[in-house]
Amino acid sequence: MQAPESRLFSFRTEFQESVLELLSRTHRSLALADHDFSDWPLESPQAFADLSRLLKQPEASLRLVVHAEWLERHAARFAQLRRAFSGRIECRQAPGTLAPGEGLLLGDRIHLLRRAHYQAFRGRLQLAMPEAVEPWLRKYEQLWQESTPCLTGTTTGLAG
């Protein structure tokens, strides 16, 4: 097992590098929440490769809670993943009454990336720290329950 690690990030490049590092260390499940993911490197070749690797696993899952429609309009690689792994990817729209705030990325219930606010790049990456992830996992599950399914059924009309 890897040693626990925690570090702060304050700049766009550090944030994006942290996201990619967490993706590369995740093997079973990812849960994400953010305003629109436009600043996340999810459309990068490295993220696409890591997400593809993850989703090829028999028990893999990817869950996203989003506040805006960015994924529908600007995420061509994500649309490819949805077509290839539709049974393993779920997307939900956050309730309109909930103001978008921090971004979360949870990997395998042991890794956590917290972005302080969707308009900032400050936050913390915590790797191999299940005790630090647990309260954020509960918060994510509550947000998931309050959210409604989106991007369901077909990928027709998505950029591709």
Phi, psi and omega per residue, in radians:
M1 nan 2.493 -3.109
Q2 -1.316 2.723 3.136
A3 -1.296 2.471 3.085
P4 -1.048 2.528 -3.118
E5 -2.555 2.412 3.106
S6 -2.420 2.312 3.096
R7 -2.642 2.617 3.118
L8 -1.513 2.705 2.950
F9 -2.334 2.628 -3.063
S10 -2.346 -0.170 -3.063
F11 -2.197 2.780 -3.131
R12 -0.928 -0.836 -3.097
T13 -1.104 -0.707 3.111
E14 -1.139 -0.720 3.100
F15 -1.050 -0.885 -3.096
Q16 -1.134 -0.691 3.069
E17 -1.093 -0.667 3.119
S18 -1.152 -0.743 3.084
V19 -1.026 -0.856 -3.116
L20 -1.103 -0.658 3.112
E21 -1.123 -0.780 3.127
L22 -1.106 -0.758 3.100
L23 -1.005 -0.732 -3.092
S24 -1.187 -0.396 -3.109
R25 -1.674 -0.049 -3.086
T26 -1.643 2.398 -3.049
H27 -2.178 -0.281 -3.065
R28 -2.247 -0.829 -3.016
S29 -2.519 2.462 3.060
L30 -2.235 2.441 3.032
A31 -2.318 2.235 -3.098
L32 -2.245 2.581 3.019
A33 -2.557 2.308 3.069
D34 -2.899 3.008 3.126
H35 -1.055 -0.935 -3.098
D36 -2.665 -0.028 3.109
F37 1.139 0.192 -3.103
S38 -1.142 -0.475 3.139
D39 -1.629 -0.113 -3.132
W40 -1.416 2.566 -3.123
P41 -1.466 0.587 -3.065
L42 -1.166 -0.376 3.123
E43 -1.608 0.040 -3.135
S44 -1.304 2.691 3.096
P45 -1.002 -0.673 -3.139
Q46 -1.136 -0.792 3.122
A47 -1.099 -0.754 3.119
F48 -1.017 -0.774 3.127
A49 -1.122 -0.782 -3.141
D50 -1.152 -0.725 3.114
L51 -1.166 -0.685 3.085
S52 -1.093 -0.805 3.114
R53 -1.006 -0.820 -3.133
L54 -1.061 -0.876 -3.029
L55 -1.223 -0.253 3.060
K56 -1.322 -0.272 3.127
Q57 -1.240 2.423 -3.058
P58 -0.992 -0.628 -3.076
E59 -1.769 0.208 -3.017
A60 -1.220 2.644 3.039
S61 -2.594 2.604 3.084
L62 -2.358 2.092 3.137
R63 -2.158 2.328 3.140
L64 -2.219 2.395 2.952
V65 -2.026 2.181 -3.067
V66 -2.245 2.641 3.123
H67 -1.739 -0.424 -3.059
A68 -2.150 3.106 -3.066
E69 -1.697 0.407 -3.084
W70 -1.002 -0.749 -3.102
L71 -1.008 -0.710 -3.127
E72 -1.134 -0.610 -2.981
R73 -1.720 -0.453 -2.948
H74 -2.291 0.144 -3.033
A75 -2.031 1.304 -3.093
A76 -1.117 -0.750 -3.135
R77 -1.181 -0.670 3.080
F78 -1.075 -0.686 3.094
A79 -1.063 -0.684 3.088
Q80 -1.086 -0.755 3.107
L81 -1.089 -0.729 3.129
R82 -1.072 -0.708 3.124
R83 -1.163 -0.731 -3.080
A84 -1.344 -0.547 -3.027
F85 -2.287 0.750 -3.017
S86 -0.998 -0.579 -3.131
G87 -1.307 -0.163 -3.081
R88 -1.973 -0.027 -3.110
I89 -2.072 2.238 3.065
E90 -2.202 2.385 3.107
C91 -2.160 2.435 3.087
R92 -2.327 2.572 3.089
Q93 -1.633 2.206 3.103
A94 -1.149 2.619 3.134
P95 -1.070 2.467 -3.141
G96 -1.089 -0.404 3.140
T97 -1.353 -0.225 -3.127
L98 -1.669 2.047 3.138
A99 -1.182 2.343 3.099
P100 -1.158 2.399 -3.126
G101 -2.371 -2.018 -3.074
E102 -1.251 2.755 3.030
G103 -1.811 2.549 -3.133
L104 -2.288 2.513 2.993
L105 -2.422 2.071 -3.119
L106 -2.073 2.220 -3.126
G107 -2.107 2.164 3.057
D108 0.941 0.387 3.123
R109 1.134 0.204 3.132
I110 -2.235 -0.277 -3.126
H111 -1.997 2.527 -3.099
L112 -2.517 2.357 2.947
L113 -2.158 2.192 3.083
R114 -2.065 2.180 3.050
R115 -1.796 2.192 -2.997
A116 -1.003 -0.690 -3.138
H117 -2.775 2.603 -3.071
Y118 -1.149 -0.240 3.102
Q119 -1.751 0.114 -3.118
A120 -2.284 2.888 3.139
F121 -1.995 0.247 3.099
R122 -1.446 2.493 3.089
G123 3.026 -2.845 -3.074
R124 -2.465 2.440 3.004
L125 -1.896 2.243 3.107
Q126 -2.241 2.099 -3.083
L127 -1.980 2.419 3.116
A128 0.978 0.777 -3.112
M129 -2.317 1.233 -3.076
P130 -1.016 -0.575 3.137
E131 -1.154 -0.538 3.095
A132 -1.361 -0.481 -3.096
V133 -1.345 -0.616 -2.979
E134 -0.890 -0.882 -3.138
P135 -1.109 -0.574 3.137
W136 -1.317 -0.546 3.065
L137 -1.144 -0.748 3.078
R138 -1.075 -0.743 3.108
K139 -1.094 -0.736 3.120
Y140 -1.100 -0.779 -3.136
E141 -1.061 -0.660 3.089
Q142 -1.137 -0.789 3.092
L143 -1.055 -0.738 3.124
W144 -1.020 -0.798 -3.126
Q145 -1.134 -0.554 -3.124
E146 -1.458 -0.190 -3.082
S147 -1.594 2.852 -3.137
T148 -2.026 2.577 3.135
P149 -0.998 2.485 3.045
C150 -2.513 2.933 -3.078
L151 0.910 0.669 -3.109
T152 -1.527 2.891 3.007
G153 1.246 -1.716 -2.994
T154 -1.821 2.739 3.042
T155 -1.749 0.144 3.131
T156 -0.993 2.333 3.125
G157 1.625 -0.209 3.098
L158 -1.394 2.597 3.089
A159 -1.047 2.427 -3.095
G160 -2.562 nan nan
